[in-house]
Amino acid sequence: MSTPGGTPRGGAGVATPGVGERAVPARSPGTAQATQPGPGRMMAGGMPAEKSLDFKGSSRRLLRMLLPRRAAVAGLMVLGALSVVMSVVGPKILGEATDLIFAGWIGKQLPAGSTQAEVVAQLRAQGKGTQADIFAAMDLTPGHGIDFHAVGMVLLLALGLYVASSLFTLVQGRLTTTVVQHTVYDLREQVENKFARLPLRYFDGQPQGEVLSRVTNDMDNLSQSLQQTLSQIVTSLLTVVGVLGMMFFISPLLALIALVSVPLSVYASAKIGKRAQPKFIQQWATTGKLNGHIEEMYTGHALVKVFGRQHESAEIFREHNEKLFESSFRAQFISGIIQPTLMFVGNLNYVLVAVVGGLRVASGSLSIGDVQAFIQYSRQFSMPITQVASMANLLQSGVASAERIFALLDADEQSEDPDNAPRAKVVRGEVEFDEVSFRYEPDRPLIDHLSLKVQPGQTVAIVGPTGAGKTTLVNLLMRFYEITGGRILLDGVDVSTMSREDLRAKTGMVLQDAWLFGGTIAENIAYGAPDATHEQIVEAAKATHVDRFVRTLPDGYDTVIDDEGGNVSAGEKQLITIARAFLAEPAILILDEATSSVDTRTEVLIQHAMNSLRTGRTSFVIAHRLSTIRDADLILVMESGSIVEQGTHDDLLKAEGAYARLYQAQFAEAMAEVD
């Protein structure tokens, strides 16, 4: 997945969301879901609700997603209708076979030569009126046995109908798979494109595991739910209509009796389903929380062990796991009650139909074959209702997942780039902050009326205590956040009038958190310049001291590293990200604490690499180690979002202000470490 603006999250070479002291406050290992208010902790996304947002609205929205494939959906319904028609006609035809067999068996018992009317009259004369009514309703010939040829033809016709029905069902299933998978494919693309339009503050306010759960677990659950329910619901509804028509055709009285169970079934399903839906919402919300905790504990497992927080981590996992178990158990149990409840109602209906049907046969109003067919129809009538009820848990679970995905798709987006945005072919690198103001929260200002002008090719160092707004400043330049007042100009052009893609394409960023992607070292270096040749990659590696250690690896530049760069050291990862930025040849360079987590020897190498990288480029360097920025053209000292001092290293030391105090504090600390 891409991060906002289609850029990688971390590393260098192309612009990436800044990760600094203001962007994402640290969470302790034991509090995976902590959401502390304050600058940088954006709550726009929020935690997932445990209450259904809009079941009906989400269902309709889900159905609207099928409209682009309306032809396939129409074909699916036609095939389903043909399959249902053939399967519905089957019992009636089998009833005819039963009548033929029964009439042949009775005819064999009667004396040959007599007529059906004579036999019926004789039975009435003997006082056997019920038997006479039954014989009168039958098509029999006294003395003739079973017509096996006629029975065989009827059975062959029934077999042909059932085979054709199965074939149509098979093709319908294939169409269903095509429709569902293409729909989910489109939905995944919408989510991917949405990520490119989401502002950084959305990701600041969402645990990574929660976001991943929505685009993986919820997406897969929605896919399975649609796959298992879409065609079945269509078939079930058509079966209800077809079976009901045949039931009224055979016997309106029995059909009315069968319909008595429908309101009861619908009422039971609605009441139980209403109680189950919130549990499914809670189930998937808890799943997201559990995934967030697991993801955080896995990525920070070393820190958890160092501080001995395994027990607390396991306890939080147990709590989330227990909540997930409870919500899942309740959701599945409550929705599972629907099917046995409807089966009980269906059995009562079966008994009524059998009793009344037997009385109708005795009166001669119906044949045994018709009653047999009607009983089959009554089962077929209740079966689709039971099937729909049994799919209630799938439907509710799928809609619950759809709601969570739709909530992601409906999240507030960053403002659109202006039409016909200016595109500069050559960037000199002049940067100006003109009365810039910014606040993460409306009532908590961070930067107020800040003005600054940087000449092309200058190296500007930004120093100050944690939380002063150093990383925020460069994030505003990159438009990861939008300013609330003033202007930021690049070569005299307001960056708000430029497209983000064009702005960030001219900027390279090396972060404190050196992020590498799964792939070879060469691929990681070329991430910001995918068209680079191998020679250009090697040249960039040599200029940034990467080539030195790559040559010692068995596979050289083809060495495969994992997505976290676990098989290379922290310093080597940092050098690779610098090489990535070097190869991209940005006009503006941002270095955010690029040497804070490496040893002194590696820091010297990184400094040399960064010096090569900064040559001829406007550079912004954020650093806590003041010894690394002595040669900067301009040093900005920030406190509480304001520039309190600016000048060269020597000038600021002579001024004996905030910078001098910071420098002396670090010098005293270094002397204490030596002592």
C-alpha positions in Angstrom: 0.0 0.0 0.0 1.2 3.5 -0.7 1.3 6.1 1.9 -0.2 9.6 1.4 0.8 11.1 -1.8 1.9 7.8 -3.2 5.2 8.0 -1.4 7.0 5.4 0.7 6.8 5.7 4.4 10.4 6.4 5.5 13.7 6.3 3.8 14.8 8.8 1.2 15.0 9.8 -2.4 11.4 10.9 -2.7 9.4 12.8 -0.1 7.9 10.8 2.7 5.8 11.6 5.8 8.1 13.1 8.4 8.3 11.0 11.5 9.5 13.2 14.3 8.8 14.4 17.8 5.5 16.0 16.7 4.2 13.5 14.3 3.6 10.3 16.4 4.1 10.5 20.1 5.6 7.3 21.5 3.3 4.7 23.1 4.5 2.5 25.9 4.7 -1.2 25.1 1.9 -1.9 27.5 -0.6 0.5 26.0 -1.1 -0.5 22.4 -4.2 1.6 21.9 -3.2 4.7 23.8 -4.4 7.8 22.0 -3.1 10.8 23.9 -4.4 14.2 22.7 -2.0 16.9 21.8 0.0 18.0 18.8 0.7 15.3 16.3 -1.8 12.8 17.8 -4.6 13.4 15.4 -8.0 11.8 16.2 -9.7 12.4 12.9 -9.9 8.7 12.2 -10.8 7.6 15.7 -11.2 4.2 17.0 -13.7 1.9 15.3 -17.2 2.2 16.6 -18.7 -0.9 18.3 -22.2 0.1 17.1 -23.6 -0.5 13.7 -23.3 2.7 11.7 -26.1 2.1 9.2 -26.9 -1.5 8.4 -29.5 -0.7 5.7 -27.4 2.1 4.2 -24.3 0.0 4.1 -26.2 -2.9 2.5 -27.5 -0.6 -0.2 -24.1 0.9 -0.8 -22.7 -2.6 -1.1 -25.3 -3.5 -3.7 -24.6 -0.3 -5.7 -21.0 -1.6 -6.0 -22.4 -4.4 -8.2 -23.9 -2.0 -10.7 -20.8 -1.8 -13.0 -21.3 -5.6 -13.6 -25.1 -5.3 -14.0 -24.9 -7.5 -17.1 -23.2 -10.4 -15.2 -25.7 -9.9 -12.3 -28.6 -10.0 -14.7 -27.2 -13.2 -16.2 -26.7 -14.6 -12.8 -30.4 -13.9 -12.0 -31.6 -15.4 -15.3 -29.6 -18.6 -14.7 -30.9 -18.7 -11.2 -34.5 -18.3 -12.4 -34.0 -21.1 -15.0 -32.5 -23.4 -12.4 -35.3 -22.6 -9.9 -38.0 -23.2 -12.6 -36.6 -26.6 -13.4 -36.1 -27.6 -9.8 -39.6 -26.4 -8.9 -41.3 -28.3 -11.7 -39.5 -31.5 -10.6 -41.7 -32.4 -7.6 -44.9 -32.0 -9.7 -43.5 -34.4 -12.3 -42.5 -36.9 -9.7 -46.0 -36.6 -8.3 -47.3 -37.7 -11.7 -45.0 -40.8 -11.5 -46.4 -41.6 -8.1 -49.9 -41.3 -9.4 -49.1 -43.6 -12.3 -47.6 -46.2 -10.0 -50.4 -46.1 -7.5 -53.1 -46.1 -10.2 -51.4 -49.2 -11.9 -51.2 -51.0 -8.5 -54.9 -50.3 -7.7 -56.0 -51.2 -11.3 -54.3 -54.6 -11.1 -56.4 -55.4 -8.0 -59.7 -54.6 -9.8 -61.5 -57.1 -12.1 -60.7 -56.8 -15.8 -63.5 -55.8 -18.2 -65.2 -53.4 -15.8 -65.0 -49.6 -16.1 -63.7 -47.1 -13.5 -67.3 -45.7 -13.2 -68.7 -49.2 -12.5 -66.1 -49.8 -9.8 -66.8 -46.4 -8.1 -70.6 -47.0 -8.2 -70.2 -50.5 -6.7 -68.1 -49.1 -3.9 -70.7 -46.4 -3.1 -73.4 -49.1 -3.1 -71.3 -51.0 -0.5 -71.1 -47.8 1.7 -67.4 -47.2 1.0 -67.7 -43.6 0.0 -64.2 -42.5 1.0 -62.6 -45.3 -1.1 -65.0 -44.4 -4.0 -63.9 -40.8 -3.8 -60.3 -41.8 -4.0 -60.8 -44.1 -7.0 -62.9 -41.5 -8.8 -60.1 -38.9 -8.6 -57.6 -41.4 -10.1 -56.9 -42.1 -13.7 -57.0 -46.0 -13.6 -58.1 -48.8 -15.8 -59.4 -51.9 -14.0 -57.3 -55.0 -14.7 -54.3 -53.1 -16.0 -51.1 -53.0 -14.0 -48.4 -50.3 -13.8 -47.4 -48.7 -17.1 -43.6 -48.8 -16.7 -43.0 -47.2 -20.0 -45.0 -44.1 -19.0 -43.4 -44.1 -15.6 -39.9 -44.3 -17.2 -40.6 -41.4 -19.5 -41.8 -39.3 -16.6 -38.7 -40.2 -14.5 -36.4 -39.4 -17.5 -38.1 -36.0 -17.9 -37.6 -35.3 -14.1 -34.0 -36.5 -14.3 -33.3 -34.2 -17.3 -34.8 -31.2 -15.5 -32.7 -31.8 -12.4 -29.5 -32.2 -14.4 -30.2 -29.0 -16.4 -31.0 -27.2 -13.1 -27.6 -28.4 -11.7 -25.8 -27.2 -14.8 -27.4 -23.8 -14.6 -26.5 -23.6 -10.9 -22.9 -24.5 -11.8 -22.7 -21.7 -14.3 -24.4 -19.3 -11.9 -21.8 -20.1 -9.3 -19.0 -19.3 -11.8 -20.7 -16.0 -12.6 -21.1 -15.2 -8.9 -17.4 -15.8 -8.3 -16.6 -13.5 -11.2 -18.9 -10.7 -10.0 -17.8 -10.9 -6.3 -14.1 -11.1 -6.9 -14.1 -8.3 -9.5 -16.1 -6.2 -7.0 -13.7 -6.8 -4.2 -10.8 -6.1 -6.6 -12.3 -2.7 -7.3 -12.9 -2.1 -3.6 -9.2 -2.9 -2.9 -8.2 -0.4 -5.5 -10.5 2.2 -4.0 -8.8 1.7 -0.6 -5.4 1.9 -2.2 -6.3 5.1 -4.0 -7.9 6.4 -0.8 -4.6 5.9 1.0 -2.9 8.3 -1.5 -5.5 11.0 -0.7 -5.6 10.6 3.1 -3.7 13.2 5.1 -0.9 12.2 7.5 -3.1 13.1 10.5 -5.4 10.2 9.7 -2.5 7.7 10.1 -1.4 9.5 13.2 -4.7 8.8 14.8 -5.0 5.2 13.8 -3.0 2.2 15.1 -1.3 0.5 12.2 -2.8 -2.9 13.1 -6.3 -1.3 13.0 -5.8 0.1 9.5 -4.3 -3.2 8.3 -7.2 -5.1 9.8 -9.6 -3.1 7.7 -7.8 -3.7 4.5 -7.0 -7.4 5.1 -9.3 -9.1 7.6 -12.4 -7.0 6.8 -11.8 -7.2 3.1 -11.4 -11.0 3.1 -14.5 -11.4 5.4 -16.5 -9.2 3.0 -15.3 -11.3 0.0 -16.3 -14.6 1.7 -19.7 -13.2 2.8 -20.6 -12.0 -0.7 -19.3 -15.2 -2.3 -21.4 -17.4 0.0 -24.6 -15.3 0.1 -25.0 -13.5 -3.2 -26.1 -16.3 -5.5 -27.8 -18.2 -2.6 -30.0 -15.2 -1.7 -31.0 -14.8 -5.4 -31.8 -18.5 -5.7 -33.7 -18.6 -2.4 -35.9 -15.7 -3.2 -36.7 -17.1 -6.7 -37.4 -20.5 -5.1 -39.8 -18.9 -2.7 -41.7 -17.3 -5.5 -41.7 -20.4 -7.8 -42.6 -22.8 -5.0 -45.4 -20.5 -3.8 -46.9 -20.4 -7.3 -46.8 -24.2 -7.6 -48.4 -24.6 -4.1 -51.3 -22.3 -5.1 -51.6 -24.2 -8.4 -52.0 -27.6 -6.6 -54.1 -26.5 -3.6 -54.9 -22.9 -2.5 -56.1 -24.2 0.9 -52.8 -26.0 1.6 -50.8 -23.0 0.3 -52.6 -20.7 2.8 -51.8 -23.1 5.6 -48.2 -23.2 4.6 -48.1 -19.3 4.5 -49.1 -19.2 8.1 -45.5 -19.9 9.1 -44.0 -17.1 7.1 -44.8 -14.2 9.4 -43.6 -16.2 12.4 -40.4 -17.0 10.6 -39.8 -13.4 9.5 -40.5 -12.1 13.0 -38.2 -14.6 14.7 -35.4 -13.8 12.2 -35.8 -10.1 12.6 -35.8 -10.2 16.4 -32.8 -12.5 16.6 -30.8 -10.7 13.8 -31.4 -7.3 15.5 -29.7 -8.7 18.6 -26.8 -10.3 16.7 -25.8 -7.3 14.5 -24.2 -5.2 17.3 -22.2 -8.2 18.4 -20.7 -8.6 14.9 -19.8 -4.9 14.9 -18.1 -5.4 18.2 -16.4 -8.6 17.0 -14.6 -6.9 14.1 -13.8 -3.8 16.1 -12.2 -6.0 18.7 -10.3 -7.8 16.0 -8.8 -4.5 14.8 -7.7 -3.7 18.4 -6.2 -7.1 18.8 -4.3 -6.8 15.5 -3.0 -3.4 16.5 -1.7 -4.8 19.8 0.0 -7.8 18.1 1.6 -5.6 15.4 2.9 -3.2 18.0 4.3 -5.9 20.3 5.9 -7.8 17.4 7.7 -4.8 15.9 8.8 -3.6 19.4 9.5 -7.1 20.9 13.1 -6.2 21.7 11.9 -3.1 23.7 9.3 -5.2 25.5 11.9 -7.7 26.6 14.4 -5.0 27.6 11.9 -3.3 30.0 10.5 -6.6 31.2 6.9 -5.9 30.0 6.2 -9.4 28.6 3.7 -10.0 31.4 1.8 -6.7 30.8 1.9 -7.3 27.0 0.5 -10.8 27.5 -2.1 -9.5 29.9 -3.3 -6.9 27.4 -3.4 -9.6 24.7 -5.4 -11.8 27.0 -7.9 -9.0 27.6 -8.3 -8.2 23.9 -8.5 -12.0 23.1 -11.1 -12.5 25.8 -13.2 -9.6 24.5 -12.9 -11.0 21.0 -13.9 -14.5 22.2 -16.9 -13.1 24.0 -18.1 -10.9 21.1 -17.5 -13.6 18.5 -19.2 -16.3 20.7 -22.2 -14.1 21.3 -22.5 -13.1 17.6 -22.3 -16.6 16.3 -24.5 -18.1 19.1 -27.3 -15.5 18.7 -27.3 -15.7 14.9 -27.0 -19.5 15.1 -30.4 -19.6 17.0 -32.2 -18.5 13.8 -31.8 -21.7 11.9 -33.1 -24.2 14.6 -36.0 -21.7 15.4 -37.0 -21.7 11.7 -36.6 -25.5 11.5 -39.0 -25.9 14.4 -41.5 -23.6 12.7 -41.0 -25.5 9.4 -41.7 -28.8 11.1 -45.0 -27.5 12.6 -45.9 -26.4 9.1 -45.0 -29.8 7.7 -47.3 -31.6 10.2 -50.2 -29.3 9.3 -49.7 -29.8 5.6 -49.5 -33.6 6.0 -52.7 -33.8 8.1 -54.8 -31.5 5.9 -53.4 -33.1 2.8 -54.3 -36.5 3.9 -57.9 -35.3 4.6 -58.0 -33.8 1.1 -56.9 -37.1 -0.5 -59.5 -39.0 1.5 -62.1 -36.6 0.1 -60.9 -37.1 -3.4 -60.0 -33.4 -3.8 -56.3 -34.2 -4.3 -54.3 -37.2 -5.6 -51.6 -38.9 -3.6 -49.0 -37.6 -6.1 -50.2 -34.0 -5.6 -49.9 -34.3 -1.8 -46.5 -35.8 -2.2 -45.5 -32.9 -4.5 -47.0 -30.4 -2.1 -45.1 -31.8 0.9 -41.9 -31.5 -1.1 -42.9 -28.0 -2.0 -43.6 -27.1 1.6 -40.1 -28.3 2.4 -38.7 -26.4 -0.5 -40.6 -23.3 0.6 -39.2 -23.4 4.2 -35.7 -24.4 3.1 -34.8 -21.1 1.3 -36.1 -19.1 4.2 -34.1 -21.3 6.6 -31.0 -20.9 4.3 -31.4 -17.1 4.3 -31.7 -17.2 8.1 -28.6 -19.4 8.4 -26.7 -16.9 6.3 -27.8 -14.1 8.6 -24.5 -14.4 10.5 -22.6 -14.2 7.3 -24.6 -11.2 6.0 -24.3 -9.3 9.3 -20.6 -10.1 9.6 -20.0 -9.0 6.0 -22.0 -5.8 6.3 -20.2 -5.1 9.6 -16.9 -5.4 7.7 -18.2 -3.3 4.9 -19.1 -0.6 7.3 -15.5 -0.5 8.6 -14.2 -0.3 5.0 -16.7 2.4 4.1 -15.6 4.4 7.2 -12.1 4.3 5.8 -13.3 5.3 2.3 -15.3 8.1 3.8 -12.5 9.6 6.0 -11.7 13.2 5.4 -9.2 13.6 2.6 -6.5 16.1 2.0 -7.4 19.1 -0.2 -7.2 18.4 -3.9 -4.4 19.8 -5.9 -5.3 22.9 -7.9 -6.1 22.5 -11.6 -3.3 23.5 -14.0 -0.8 23.7 -11.2 2.5 25.3 -12.2 5.3 22.8 -12.9 8.9 24.1 -12.7 11.4 22.3 -14.8 14.3 23.7 -12.9 14.2 24.4 -9.2 16.8 26.8 -7.8 15.8 25.9 -4.2 14.8 29.3 -2.7 12.5 28.6 0.2 10.6 31.3 2.0 8.2 31.0 5.0 6.0 34.2 5.0 4.1 34.7 8.3 3.4 31.0 8.6 1.0 29.8 11.3 0.0 26.3 12.1 -1.8 24.4 14.8 -2.6 20.7 15.2 -5.6 21.5 17.2 -7.7 24.7 16.9 -7.2 25.8 20.5 -3.5 24.9 20.7 -1.2 27.0 18.5 2.2 25.6 17.7 3.7 28.0 15.1 2.6 31.6 14.9 3.7 34.1 12.2 7.0 32.5 11.4 9.0 34.1 8.7 12.2 32.7 7.1 14.0 33.0 3.8 16.6 30.4 2.6 18.8 31.1 -0.4 19.4 28.4 -3.0 22.2 26.0 -2.1 22.2 27.0 1.6 22.3 24.5 4.4 19.9 25.4 7.2 20.2 23.6 10.5 17.2 23.5 12.8 17.9 22.8 16.5 15.9 23.1 19.7 14.4 21.0 22.4 12.0 18.1 21.8 8.6 19.4 20.8 9.8 22.7 19.6 8.3 22.2 16.1 11.4 21.3 14.1 10.0 18.3 12.2 6.7 20.1 11.9 8.4 22.9 10.0 9.7 20.6 7.3 6.4 18.7 7.2 4.7 21.9 6.4 7.2 22.5 3.6 6.4 19.1 2.2 2.6 19.7 2.6 2.2 16.7 4.8 0.1 19.1 6.9 -1.6 22.3 5.6 -0.7 25.6 7.1 -3.4 27.6 8.9 -2.0 31.0 7.9 0.6 32.7 5.8 2.4 31.3 2.8 5.3 29.0 2.0 7.1 29.8 -1.3 9.4 27.7 -3.4 11.3 29.9 -6.0 8.6 32.5 -5.4 5.7 30.1 -6.1 3.2 29.4 -3.4 3.5 25.6 -2.7 -0.3 25.5 -2.1 -0.7 26.2 -5.8 1.6 23.3 -6.7 0.7 19.6 -7.0 1.9 17.6 -4.1 3.5 15.1 -6.4 5.5 17.8 -8.2 6.5 19.4 -5.0 7.7 16.1 -3.4 9.4 14.9 -6.5 11.8 17.8 -6.1 12.5 17.0 -2.5 14.5 14.2 -0.9 14.2 13.2 2.7 16.4 11.1 5.0 14.6 10.2 8.2 15.8 9.1 11.6 13.8 5.9 11.1 15.6 4.4 8.1 13.0 2.3 6.3 14.0 -0.3 3.8 11.7 -2.4 1.7 11.8 -6.1 1.0 14.1 -6.6 -2.0 17.7 -6.2 -3.0 20.0 -3.4 -1.9 20.1 -2.2 -5.5 16.3 -2.0 -5.6 16.2 -0.1 -2.3 18.8 2.4 -3.6 16.9 2.9 -6.8 13.5 3.3 -5.1 13.4 7.0 -5.8 14.8 6.6 -9.3 13.3 3.4 -10.8 14.9 4.1 -14.2 18.4 4.3 -12.9 21.0 2.0 -14.4 23.2 -0.3 -12.4 26.2 2.0 -13.0 24.3 4.9 -11.6 23.3 2.9 -8.6 26.9 2.0 -7.9 28.0 5.5 -8.4 25.5 6.8 -5.8 26.6 4.0 -3.5 30.3 5.0 -3.8 29.5 8.7 -3.2 27.7 7.8 0.0 30.1 5.1 1.3 27.6 2.3 0.7 29.8 0.5 -1.8 32.4 -0.1 0.9 30.3 -2.6 2.9 28.2 -3.9 0.0 31.4 -5.3 -1.6 31.9 -7.4 1.4 28.5 -9.2 1.1 28.4 -12.5 -0.8 25.7 -11.3 -3.3 26.8 -7.6 -3.4 24.1 -5.4 -4.6 21.8 -8.4 -5.2 21.8 -9.1 -1.5 18.1 -9.5 -0.4 17.1 -7.7 2.7 13.8 -8.1 4.6 11.3 -5.3 4.9 12.8 -4.0 8.1 16.4 -4.4 7.1 17.1 -6.8 9.9 20.2 -8.3 8.1 22.1 -5.0 7.9 23.1 -2.7 10.7 21.4 0.5 11.7 24.3 2.6 10.2 24.3 0.6 7.0 20.5 1.1 6.7 21.0 4.8 7.1 23.7 4.9 4.5 21.4 3.0 2.0 18.7 5.6 2.6 21.2 8.4 1.9 22.3 6.7 -1.3 18.6 6.5 -2.2 18.3 10.3 -1.8 21.6 10.9 -3.6 20.4 8.9 -6.7 17.1 10.7 -6.8 19.0 14.1 -7.2 16.5 16.3 -5.3 16.7 20.0 -5.5 15.8 20.3 -1.8 17.1 17.9 0.9 15.7 17.3 4.3 17.8 15.4 6.9 15.8 14.6 10.0 18.1 13.2 12.8 19.8 11.0 10.3 22.7 10.2 12.7 21.0 9.9 16.1 21.1 6.2 16.4 24.5 5.2 15.1 28.0 4.9 16.5 30.7 7.6 16.2 32.6 5.9 13.4 29.4 5.3 11.3 28.3 8.9 12.1 31.5 10.2 10.5 30.8 8.1 7.4 27.2 9.3 7.3 28.4 12.9 7.7 30.7 12.5 4.8 27.9 11.0 2.8 25.5 13.8 3.7 28.1 16.4 2.8 28.3 14.9 -0.7 24.5 14.8 -0.8 24.1 18.4 0.3 26.5 19.8 -2.3 24.6 22.2 -4.6 21.2 21.6 -2.9 19.2 23.6 -0.5 19.3 21.5 2.7 17.3 21.5 5.9 19.1 19.5 8.7 17.3 18.7 11.9 19.8 17.6 14.6 20.2 17.2 18.3 24.0 16.7 18.1 25.2 20.3 17.6 28.6 19.1 16.6 27.2 17.8 13.3 25.9 21.2 12.1 28.9 23.5 12.8 29.4 24.2 9.1 25.8 25.0 8.3 25.2 28.3 6.5 22.3 29.2 8.8 21.3 27.7 12.2 17.7 28.2 13.4 17.0 27.8 17.1 13.3 26.9 17.8 11.4 27.0 21.0 7.6 26.4 21.3 7.1 26.8 17.5 9.1 30.1 17.2 12.5 30.9 15.9 14.2 32.5 18.9 17.7 32.8 17.3 19.3 32.4 13.9 22.9 32.8 12.6 26.1 30.8 12.1 27.6 28.6 14.7 30.2 31.1 15.7 27.8 34.0 15.8 25.3 32.1 18.0 28.0 31.1 20.4 29.1 34.7 20.8 25.5 35.8 21.4 25.5 33.5 24.5 21.8 32.8 24.0 19.6 29.7 23.7 22.0 28.0 21.2 25.0 28.7 23.4 23.2 27.1 26.3 22.3 24.0 24.3 25.9 23.7 23.1 27.4 24.1 26.5 24.9 21.5 27.9 26.0 19.0 25.3 29.7 19.8 25.8 29.3 19.4 29.6 27.5 16.1 29.1 30.3 14.9 26.8 32.9 15.8 29.4 30.9 14.0 32.1 30.9 10.9 29.9 34.6 11.1 29.4 35.2 11.5 33.2 
